[in-house]
Amino acid sequence: MRRNVATTLRRRRRPADPMQAYDALPRPLRAWMAQAALPWSPASCRRIWVKARAEGASPDDILARLTRAEQKTLSRDRLSLSAPSPASLANHQEYNR
C-alpha cells in the first residue's frame, strides 16, 4: 500500500488502536497533531505530554517542545525541504561566483 508521506525515516507498526488513543489525548495536543508535518503516534505524543506536565510545563511549552522535536526530525530526512545548512549555503555561493 502506498503512503501519503514521502520520507526516508523508518516506519513503525503499532499494536493498539491509534484512533482510540488519539481521541483520548488532550484537545491542544490533538490540534497540534492534526497540523503536524510528520505522522506522530498518539502514544509518543501522550508520553511527551505526560512527562512534560509532570515537570510543570504549560501546554504551550509542551507544544513548542513537540514542534522543535519535529523540526529536528525533519532536518534528518533527506527528502524534506528544510532550510539549507550554513556549509551548503557557503558552497552554493562559491559555486555561483
Secondary structure, 3 states (H helix, E strand, C coil): CCCCCCCCCCCCCCCCCHHHHHHCCCHHHHHHHHHCCCCCCHHHHHHHHHHHHHCCCCHHHHHHHHHHHHHHHHHHCCCCCCCCCHHHHHHHHHHCC
